[in-house]
Amino acid sequence: MFDVLVIGGGNAALCAALTAREAGASVLLLEAAPKAWRGGNSQHTRNLRCMHDAPQDVLVESYPEQEFWEDLLRVTGGETNETLARLTIRTSSHCRDWMRRHGVHFQPPLSGALHVARTNAFFMGGGKALVNAYYRSAERLGVTIRYETPVDLLELEAGRFVAAWSGNERIAARSCVLACGGFESNRAWLREAWGQNERGEWPADNFLIRGTRFNQGTLLKFMMEAGADIIGDPSQSHCVAIDARAPLYDGGICTRVDCVSLGVVVNRDSQRFYDEGEDFWPKRYAIWGRLVAQQPGQIAWSIIDSRAPGHFMPPVFPGACAQSLPALAEQLGLDPAALSATITDYNRACQPGQFDHTRLDNCHTRGLTPVKSHWARPIDQPPFYGYALRPGITFTYLGLRVNEQAAVHFAGIPSSNLFAAGEMMAGNVLGKGYTAGVGMSIGTTFGRIAGEQAARAARQKESHHATA
């Protein structure tokens, strides 16, 4: 029998497995995906958000705890557990040395359009390199890893973990960490969560999944039915506006369209529906998927002119391009007169200012609804570009309620040997909204906590048996 069973194969699961093994526990990790697709959504990441009070290796200037907390508070609208959020923030300040010991490398600070050289540490080679480094370290340390082993249900006794079942195979362990993600790839569950809108549409039918196809929410649903305490709104998620031509699954970060703040976004009626310049893109990009999901047909278009390229990370797919707005509208399938009228009204409302996309500048609109708060320049310099947008779900926020020890709760009582980490519990910190890199901060923090606590629980159970 293994001391610790880790169910999942992404960042949080690997952090749990490595930490438990470092603590002396024998560890079995079960990954549902084949080896080639291992790593869950973590393979598509590229950075984590880090608190620091002074310049540190790959981070410039400072990003103190209170600013991190205020950023999180702003994007979540207060829907966050402050104790667990601050635990995540503080832990993010000293996790990189541990990550490096397990083979993760960081690249030099980024500057320019991403605005995150101060707040986020980027992985050399991205999330795939991070995942591969962790697996190599886990194998070297003696963690047993099994691929293509989805877990269907757990044996529980009064809130204690006893065993897991994969098909007809029973897998017992002294403790367990659940880190197998949300339900974003379960279309039926997404339909149930989002329901039918007033237009008779089922919005979830038009969602693309940015991450892994293996996150079906099987164990999350099992835990809900088993009476575990649940937190979060099933319709809330990390939901980004991505290129409508992206694949159904695993498009990852390269499908994002980052020019939203430099132009206008219109729905299929050629109407604007939200402030494109509300705040820096890394603090607002994850609200746009939900905004698009609320539009007719769950589609929108980002419209820019020739002055925008060079100020944002170019998309993988080139956008539609035309020398006039009516011609662009024709390419996009929009009404040319309606799009031209919207852009004319917007251009007229733009106030003179000093454009600077690296700060919250004074270029804004006046007398326009919705307002554009920053980076509002007339769209009048051909050629014009348009990108079709669809909601891209990264991970869902409905999850298991945990405490500072990452323990799963049943009727308010923490389990003594069942823990959760990563997307399965991220809703404790993220009630809604997102800010770049915080998902990896949560997964790294609670993965390590869960691994440490699971190893401790296994030792206690073993010593209890030894003295019985």
N, C-alpha and C positions, 0 to 999 in steps of 0.2 A: 504493500500500500504506500502511495506517495504521501508526503506530508502536505503538499499544497497542489491543488489542481487549479490551473488558470484556464478559463474558457474565453477564447478570443485570440487574435493574432496581430493586433495593431499596436500603436505606441503604448497605450495604457497597459495592455496585457503584457507586453514585453518588459515594461518598467516594473510591473508587479513580479514577473517571473525572475528577473535579474536580481531584484532586491531580496526576494525570498531566498534565492539561492545563495546570495552573499551572506545571509543570516544563518546559513547552514542547513536549510531545509532541502529535502528532495522535492523536485518540481516537475510536473507534467503539464505541458501547454498543448491545448487542443485548438487547432485552427480549422475553420470550416472550409476555407478556400484551398484549392490546389497550391502547391509551392510557388508556381509562377505568378499567382495572384495574391500571395500572402501580404499581410500588412493592413488590411482594411482600408479605411479612408486615410490613414496616416501616410500611405505611399504617395498621396496626392498633395501633401502639405509642403511647406517650404520654410517655416519659421515658427518661433514661439515668442510671445510677448514677455518681457523681463523687466522687473523693477530693478533700479540701481540708483544709488545716491551720488555717484560720481562716475566719470568715464571708466569703463571696464572692457578690457580686451576688444571685442567687436562692437561694443556699444558706445556711442558718443554722448557727451554732456551728461545729463542725469534724467531719470524718470522715477521720481520718488513714489512711495506707497500711496500717498494721498491723491496724487494726480492719476495714477493707475485706477484707484478706487473710484474717483470721480468720472473717469472715462467709462468705466464699467457701469456705474450708476446711471449715467446718461443714456447709454445704449439700451439698457434693460428697463429703463423707466422705473427703477426701484424694485423690480421683480427679481430679487437676488437675496440669498442668505449671506448676510454680511460676514458672519464668522467664517464660513467656508470660503467666501470670496477673498477675504483678507489672508486666510491661510494659503490660498493659491498664489496670491500676489507676493507674499513674503517668501514662499518657497521658490518662486520663479527667480529670485535674486541670487540663489546659490546652487542651482541645479546643473549648470553648464559643466562644471568640473567633473561631476559624476557622469554626465553624458559623454564627455571626452574620454573618460576611463573605459568606456564601452565602445569606443571607436567612432564616435560622432565628431565630425569636423565642422567648423563654422567659417563662413567666408567674411571678408572684410566688410566694413559698414557700407550700406547702400545709401545713396543720396539721390536727389532729384525728385521725380514724380511720385515716388512711393511714400515719401514723408516718414519713413519708419527707421531711419538709421539710428534714431535715438531710443526707440521703444522696442524694436524687434531684432532678435538674433536669427540670422538665416543659416540654414544647413547647407554645407557644401554638397552639391549633388542633389539637393532637395530631399523630400520625404522618403523616396525610394532608397536613397543612400543611407538615411538614418535607419530605416527598417532593416536593411541588409546588415548594417553594422551591429544592431542589437541581436539579430539572429545569430550572427557569427559569434558574438560574445556569449550568448546563451548556450550555444553548442560547446564552446570551449569550456564553459563553467560546468557543464554536465546537466543542463536542463534537457529533459526528454521532450521532443517536439513531434507531434503527429499532425499531418495535414489531411484535408478532406475528411474531417471528423466533426461534423455538426452535432451539437448536443440538443436533444429534443425536450428533455425534462429532467428535473432533479428529484431526488429523494430528500425530504425534509422531515425533521421530527421536532416539533415545538420550536420552530425558528432556527434549528440547527441543521447544517448541511451534513448529509450522510453519503450520498453518491450521486453521480450523474449517469444519464442513459444516452448513448448514441446508438440509435437503432436498437438492436437486441443486446448490445454490450453494456454491462454495468461497470462503472468506473468509480471506485471508492477512494476517498482521500480524507485526511484529518481536517482539512480546511479548504475553502474554495474562494476564488476571486472571479467575479463575473465582469468581463470586459469585452463583450461581444456586440457592442453597438446598439443603435436604435432600430427603427422600422422603416427607414426611408425607401428601401427597395421593395416593400410590400405594398403593391398598388391598391389592393383591396382595403388595407388599413388606412392608407392615405385618403382614399375616397370616403371612407367612413369618418375620418377626422375632419376633412374639409367640407363634406356634404355637398349639397346642391345649392347653387346660388339663385338669385332672383330672376336670372335670365334662363333658368332651366339647365344651366351647364353644370358639369361635374369638373371643377377646376383641376383636380388631381390628375385627370386623364391627360392633361397637357404638360405635366411636370416632367422635366428631365432629371436624372439622378447623376450628380457630379461625381459621386463616390462609388464604392463597391456594390456589386449586385448581391452580395452575400448577406447584407444586413436586413434580414427579414423580420427581426423583432421576436423570434420564436421564444427565447427565454424571457424576454421582457413580458410578453403576454402570459407565459406560464407563471411568472412571479406575481403578476397582478391577480391572476385567478387563485394563486396560493395564499393570498392575503397579505403580501408585502405592501408596505406603505409607499404610495406613489406620489410623485411631485411633477407638476408641469401641465401645460396645455397641449393636447395631442396635435393641434394645428400649428404650434410654434416650432420653428426649426431654423437652422442656418440655411437661408434660402436666398440665393444670389441671382441677379439677372445675368443670364449667360447667352451666348450666341445660339440662336434658334436652330442652327445647323449642327449643334453638338450631338454626339452619340447619346443613346438612351442611358448608358451606364459608363462610368469610369472616364468621363471626359476630363475630369480633374481641373486644375487651376488654369490651364491654358485656354479653357473655353470662356473665361470671364471677359466681359467687354468693359474696359476701364475709361472710356471717354465720356461717360454720362455727365460728369461735372463740368465738361467743357462745351456742352451744347444744350440741346433740349431733348426731352423724351416725350413722345406722343403715342397715344393708343390708336386703335384702328379707325377711329373717327377723327384722327389728326389733332386731338386735344391733349394739351399738357395736363398732368394730374398730380405733380409733386414738385417740390423745390429741389432742383438738381444740384444747387450749390449750398446746401444746408450746412455741410461740414466737410472736412477732409475725407476723401474717398475711403481710406482704410477704416474710418469710423462709421461709414454709411453704406458701404457697398452691400452689406448683408441685409439691408432692409428692402433692397430693390426687387428681389425675387418675389417677396410677398406683395409689394405694390403692383408688380406686373400680374401676379396671380389674381388680383382683384379687378383687373381690366377685362373688357369683353374679349372672349377668345383666348385669354391668358397670353396675350402677345403685345409687344410694344416695339417702338423703334427709337434708337438713339441717333440724333441728327447733328452733324458737325460740319464745319467748313474747313478750308485749307489751312487756317491758322492753328487748328487743334493738334494735328500730328506732330509728334516730337515732345508733347507734354504728357503723354500717357504710354503705358506698355502696349505695343501694337498687338491686336488680336491675331490668332493663328490664321483665321480665314479673312481675306480682304472683304471690305464692305462694298455695298453698291456705290457707284460713283457716277456723277453727272455734272454737267456744266451749268445746269439750272435746277431750281427747286421743283418746277413741274415735271421735268424729265426724271429727277430722282424719285418723285412720288410715283410716277408710272412704273419705275423699276420695282418699287417696294409694294406696289399694289394698293397705294393710298390715293385718295381723291386729290388731284393736283391743286384745285382751287382751295380746298380746305386746308391743306398743308401750307400753301403759300400765305393764306390769311393768318394762320397761327404764327408763322415765322415773322410776318410783317408786324403783327401786334407785339410780339416779343422784341423785335429789333427796335421798335418805337419806344418801348418801355425801358430799354437799357440806358443807364445813366453813365455819364463820363466818369472815368476812374483810372487808377493805375493798376493794370492787370498784373497779377503775380500769383501763379498757381502754387507756389511754395508756401503761401500764407493765406489767411482769411482776408482777402483783399477788399477794396471798397467798390468793386464793380458789381452793381446790383440793379434790379429793376424797380420801377415805381409805377403804381397804378395798374399792376398786373396780378391776376390770381390764377394759379398760385405764384407767389413771388419767387424770384431767384436771388438768393442772398449774397452770393459771391461768384466771381468768375463769369459774370454776365457780359458778354461781348456780342454785338450784333453778328448774326450768321449771314454774311453778305459777301464773302470772298470765295468765289469758285476755285476749284471744283468742290462740290458738296458730297458728303458721304452719309450713308445710312446703314445701321446694323439692326437686324431683327433680333429681339430679345424674348426669351422664354424663362420661366422660373426654373432654377437649378437647385435641387435640394441636396445639401451636403450631409446633414444629420439632423435627426429629430430631437426635441428637448424633453418629451415625456420620458420619465425615468424613475429610478428607485431612490427613495429618500435615504440619505446617509448622514452620519455625524463626522466629527473630526478624525475619527479612526477608520472612516470609510465603511463602517458596518451597516449592512442592510437592516432595516427596521420592520418589525411586525407589531402592529397595534402600539406603536410608540416605543417598543422595546428593541434595543439593538441586538442583533444576532452575535453569538460568541465566536462563530467560525465561518460566517458567510459575509463577504465583502464585495463592493462594487467600485469600478473605476471607469474613467473615460466617458464616452457618450451615454452609457447606461445611467449615469448619475449627473451629467453635466447640467441638467435642468435645475439642480440645486443652486447653481451659480448663474446660469443663463435662463431666466424666465422668458425672456424674449430678446431680440437684437443680438448683436455680435460686434466685436472689435477685433481686428486682424491679429491672429496668433494666439488668442486666449484659449482656444480649444486645446491646443497642444500644451499650454500651461496647466490647464485643468487635468488633462490626461497624465502628464508627467508627475504632477503633484500627487494625485490620488492613486495613480498606479504604484508609486513608490510606497505611499502610506499603506495601501491595501496589501502589498507584498510583505511589508514588515509586520503588519498585524496578523496576516495569515500564518506567517512563520511562527510568530509568538503563540498563536492559538494552537498550532500543531504541536509545539513543544509542550504546552500545558496539557493537552489531551494525552500525549505520549507519557508524560510524567504521572498523570492521573492513572493511566492503565498500568504503569509500572508499579505503582504503590497499592493498587487495588487488590 
